[in-house]
C-alpha cells in the first residue's frame, strides 16, 4: 500500500464530510446567531452524502492538473450533493423549514472551503514528498508486466525513488530492455538482500509470479537481516478484477477477484437511494402512468402491462414490468428483439418505446427489491442463455441487480443488439460499471439518461 492511501481515505471519509458539516454550523451561527436544532438532520445527511459523493483530490497530481481537473470535479460533486438534499427536502416537504439565506450561504461557501483545504493538503503533501523522496528508496525484484505497471505508478508518485531492478534471467537481455525504459538492472535476485543492507534501501517490491515460490521464500529468508519494508505484488492483479480488494478472515489475508460493489454500507446506501428516488418518482408520475395505461388499453387489445422473465441478482429469474408496446407477449424460449419498423409494435407502443415511457412500471420492480434504478439492463432469459456461452464473463453482470438505466445505455448501446460485437460492447460497459461503481457515477448516469431519451435514435 502506498503511503498516500491512508491520507486519501482520511480526506474522503472524514475531512470532506467535516468541512461540509462545519460549514453548515458556521453559516447557521453567522446568519441566525445560533445553530438551530432543526438543522441537525440536514447536517447528518450532508455528512453521510459528502463522504460518498465527494472524492478527495488526487494528492499525487500536479498543481496544474489540480486546477484543471480536481476543482471542476469538486464543484460538480458538491452540486450533486446539493441536488440530492434538495430532492429529499422536496419529497419530505421539509424544505420550507430552512432559511434560504443559510442554505444559500452554505451552498456557496462549502466548495470554496473544500478547494482551499484540498489545495493546502496537496501543497503540503508534495512539499514533504519531494523533500523525503531521496530518503525513501525502493527496489523491485522481477522484470515483467507486473513490475512494468508498478514502475508506472512509481513515476506518478513523488514519495518513492526507484533505485533499480533485480532479476535472474539473461542479465544482458534484461539490462537492454530496462535501458530503453530508463531504469537499471542491479543484479541477480540472490544479491538483492546484500544490496538492500549496503545501500539502506527502505522498500522492496517483489513482483515475481506465484510459480516462483521457492525463489520468493529464499529471498524473504535473506531479507530477514534487513530493516526494509517488504511488499509482495502478486501477478493475480494482472487478471481482469471486478472490485478487487484485499481483506482478512480472522487474520488470514484473502484477495477478492470478483466481488459485488454493493456489500456492507455501499449496499445499504444503494438500496436506500433506490427506495427514496423510486417513491418520489412514482408519486410525481402517477398521473402520467394512468394516462399511458389508458392509451395502451385503447390502442390495441391485450393487457396494459407486459410481464417478462429476466435474470436478476445472482442469475435468479425475476418478473420485469413494462407497459405493453407490442401485439405479442413473447416470454418463452424464443424471444425476438424488436427491430426498426417492427410490425409487432403498435403505433402507441412505438411512441412509448421511443421515449422510454414503457419502462416506467419498472420503478415498482425497484421498490420490490428486484431491480435498481441504475445497473446493467436485464435481458430476456432466452437471450441470457444464448450470450452466456458466446461472451466471456457475461454472467458477471448479474452480481448486481439489473437497472432501469445503465452505463451501457448512456454510452450508446441502447436498444437492439443485432450483432455479437454490439452485445460484447454492452457487456464491456456493464462490467466497467461494476469495476468503478460509486454513488456519484449513478447520479451521472441518471442525468445522462435524460439526454439519451431525448435524442437517442437507437430506441424503437
N, C-alpha and C positions, 0 to 999 in steps of 0.2 A: 504494500500500500504506500503510495507516495505521500510525502509529508503534508501536501496541500489538502488531502481528502478530509481529515478531521475539521480543518478550518472551513472548508466548503459546507460540510454538514452543519457546523455551528451557525454559519451565516444563514443558510436556508431554513433550518428548523427552529432557530431561536432568535438570531439577530433581526432578520426581516420581520417576523411577527411582533417582536418587541418594539421596533421602530413604528410600525403601524398602530399598535395599541397605545404607546406613549404619545404619539401624535394626536390621537383622538382625545386622550385625557388632557393634553395641553390645550387643545382647541376648546374643549368644554370649559376649562378653567378660565381661559382668556375671554371668551365671549359670554359665558354665563356666570362667571365668578366662582364656580364650584363644579365638581364632577357629579352630574346628575345620575342617580342610581338607575334611572331608566335606560341609560346608555350602556349598562353593564353587558346585557345580552348582545348588543351590537359589537362591543369590544371583544367578547369571546368569539363570535362568529368571524369577525375580521382577523383575529389572531389565528384561528384554525385555517381559514381560507388562504391567508397570505403565506402560511407555511407550506401549503400545497401548490399554490399558483405562482408565487413569486420566486423564481430561481435566483440563485446567487450569481454574482458577476464571475466571469472566468478570471480568477486571480493570476492565471498564468498567461494572460493575454498582454498585448502591448497597450500603451496608453492610447494610441491612435485607434486601435480596434475597440477599446472601451467606449470612446465617444461615438464611434461609428455604429457599433452593434449593441453593446450592453445597455447603453442609455435608452435607445429605441425599444429594446426588449423590455426593460423595466417599466417604461411608460405604458406599453401595451398590456403587460401583465397586471399593472395596477388598474388599468381601465377595465379588465375582465373581472377583477375583484369587486370594483365599484358596481359594475353591471349586475353581477350575481347578487350582491347585497341589496341593490335597488329592486331587483326582481323578487327577492324574498320579502322585502318590505311591502311591495305592492300586493303580493299574494296573501300576506298575513294581515293586510290593512293596518299596518303599524307605522307606515312611513310618515303620516301626518304628525306623529308624536314628536319627531326630532326637529330641532331648529335648523332651518335652511342655512342660516349663517354658519353654524357649527359644522354642518356637513360640507358646505362649500369650502370653508377654510381647511377642513381635514382633507378633502379631495385634492386640494391644491398644494398644501404644504408637505404631505406624505411623500410624493415622488421626489420632491426636492431633497428631503432628508435622506431617502433611500440612495439617491445618486451620490450625494455628498459623502455618506458613510461608506458606500462601496468604493468610491474613489480613494478615500483615505486608507481603506483596507488594502486595495491594490497597490497604492503608493508604498505603504509600509512593508507589505509582503515582498515586493520587488526590490526595494532598498535593502532589506535584510537578506534576501535570497542572493542577490548579486554580491553582497559583502561576504557571505559564507560559501559561495559557490566552490571556490578552490579548496576549501577545507572539507567539503562534503563529496569526496571522490568515490567512484564506483567502477567496478569491472563486471563484464558479462562473460559467463562461461558458456560457450557454444555459439557457433556461427550458423544460423539457419533463418527460416522465415519468421519464427517467433522472436528471435533476437533483433531481426531487422525492424519489426514493428515496435519492439521495445525501444530501440535507439531513436526511432522517430518521435516517441513520446518524450524521451530524454531531451531532444532538441527543442521541444516545446516547453520544457520545464526549466526555469532558471535556477532551481535549487540543486541540481545534480551536475557534476562534472565527470563525464565518462573518460576513463583513462585508456581502456582498450579491451581486447578480447583474448580468451584462451580457447583453443580447440585442438583436437588430436588428429584431425585429418591432414592431408598433404599440406605442410606448412607453407610451401611456396604458392600453391594454388589459392589457399585461403588468404594469404597476405596480399596477393594480387587483387583478389575480389574486394578486400577491405580497402585497399589503396584507392580504388575507384570511388569508394564511398567516403573517403577521407578519414578512415579510422585505422587503428594499429593492432596488429596481432602481436601479443606479448609472449606467446609460447604455448607449449602443450598444457593440458589440464593438470598434469602432475606437478607442474611448477607454480600453480596458482596460489597455493597456501603460503609458500615462501615469499612470493611477490607481495601478497597482501600484508604479511608481517613486516617486511622490509620497508615498504612504502606507506605503511599505516593507512591502508585503504579502509574506508568507512563502511562500504556496502558491496555485497556480492550478489549478483543476479544469476541464478542457474537456469539456463534456457535450453537444457538438454531434453531430448524426447524421453518419455516414460520407459521406453525399451532400454535406455542406458542406465538402468537401476544400479548395477554393480559399480559403475564409474561414479555415479552420484553418491552412493554410500561411502566409497573410498574418499571422495573429495570432502564430504561432510566430516569424516573422521580426521582428515588432515587439518581442517579448519577449526577444530576444537581448540587449537593452540593460538587462536587469534581472538581479538575482541570485535571483529567486524560483524555487522548485521547481515544475516543471510536470508535471501528470498528465493523461493522456487517458483518459476514461471512455467507451469505445465503446458504442454502442447495441446491440451484439451481445449484451450481458448482459441485455437485456430479453427475449431468447428463452428457451425452456424448456431450460436447460442440464442435461446429465447429466454429473456430475463435471467441471464446467467449471473450468479452471485455465489458468495461463499458464506456458509453458516456453520453452526455446530449442533451436534446432538449429544448433550451431556459431555461436552469437551472434545468430541470427535469431529474434526472438520469434514464437511461434506460440500461438494460443488454442485450447484444447480445447473443442469444442461438445458432443460426445457421446463419452464415453470410459468404459471399464470401470473400476470401482473397484479391480479386482484386478490391478494392474500392479506390477512391482517387488517390494518386500518385502511389500506387502499380499497379493499373490498367493501368495507363499511361506508366509506366516503362515496364510492361509485354508486352503491345502491341507494344511499340517502339522496344524492343528487338526482338519480333516475326517478325516484318516487316523487320528490318535490316538483321537478320540472314537468313530469307527466300529469300530475294532478292540476297544476297551473294551466298547462296547455289544453287539457281536456275541458277544463272549466271555460276557457276562452273560446274554444272551437266547437262546443256542443251545439250551438245553433247552426253552424255550418254543416256539421255532420248530419243533423236532422234533414237539412235541405238536400244533401248528397244522397242520403238514404232514400228519400222520396224520388229523386231523379233516377236512381238505379232501378227502383221498383216500376216506375212509369215508362222507362225507356226500353225495357225488354223483359220477357218472362223469366222468372227464376228468383232465387233468394237474394237478399240485399248483401249479405256477407259471404265471402268465399273463404272457406277454411281449408288450408292445405298442410300436409305433414312436411315438416322440415327437421333438420338436425339442429339441436340446441347445444347447451353446455355439455361437454364430455361426450358428444355424439349421441345424446338421447333424443328420441323423437318428441317433437312438440307440435301443437297446432298453432299456426300463424293466421291471423285475421287480416283480410283486405276487403275493401268494397269490390263487389263483383264488377269486372270490366269486360268480361267475355261471355259468349253464348254457351261456352262449355265449362265444366267443373273438373278438369283433369287433376287427379290426385292419386294415381296408381303407379305401376312400374314404369310406364312410359309417359313422360311429360315433355311436351314440345315447347321450347322457349318462344315467346312472342317475337315476331319479326315485323319489319316495316310493311305497312299496308296489309297486315294480317287480317284475313276475312273473319276470324273468330271474334275480333274486338268490336264491341258495339260503338256507335257514334259518341254516346255519352261516356263510355268507357275509355275511348281514345283521349278525350279531354282530361279525364281523371288520371290516366297514366302519364300524359304529357306534363301535368302539373304536380304529379306525385300525390294527389289528394286521395288516391285509392289506398295509400299506406297509412292513413290516419288511424284506423282502428287498431293498429299495432301498439299504440300508446296503452291500450288495455292489456296487451301482452306484456308490456313493461311493468305495469302495476302488478300483474300476476307473478312476476319474477321470472318469466320465460325468456324475456328479451331485455336488452338495454337500449337506451336512446342512441348511443354510439358503439359500434362494434362491427365485425365482419357481417355482411349481409347474408341471411340464411338462404340456402339453395334447396330446391326440391330434393327429396330423398333419393329419387332415381338419378338425379344429376350427381349427387354426392357419391353414390356407388360407382358411377362411371369415372369421375375425375380422380377419386382417391387412388385408383390403380394407374392413372396416367400421369399424375403430377406428384412429385416427391414432396413430402411434408404437407400435403393437402389437409389432412385431418388435424394438424396443429392449430388451425384457425378455430377449432371447436374447444380450445382450452378456456375460452371466454364465451359469454352469452352473445348470441347474434344481435345485430343492431338494426335500428330503423335506417340509419345512415352510417357511412363508414369512410375510412381513409381512401379506399379504392374508388368509391363513388365520387368523391370530390376531386380526385385526380384524373377523372375522365373515363373510368371503367364502370360506367353505369349502364344498365340495360342489357341487350343481347350480347352474348359472348359466342359468336358463331365459329371462332377458330380456337384451337388449343392454346395458341400463343396469347390470345386475349385473356383466356381464363388463367394462364400462368402468370400474366402481369397482374391480374386482380389478386391472385393468391399471394404474390410477392408483396403487394401493398398491405394486404391483411396481416402478413407476418411482420412487416415493418411496424405496423401499429402495435402489435404485441411486444416487440422489442423496445419501443420508445414511448410507451404509454405514459401520459401524465394527464391530470385534470385540465391543464392548460391546453394540451393537444385536443382533448374532447371539445373544449369550447371553440377552438379554431375550426374544427370540423363542422360543428353546428352552424357557425356563422358562414362558412364556405358553402354549406349545403343550400342555404337560401339563394345564393348567387347561382349555383348549379341548376337548381329547379327553374329559375327564371330564364336562363339562356341555353341550357343543355339541349343538344339535338339528338342525343342517344336514347331518349325516353320515348317509347312507343308501345 
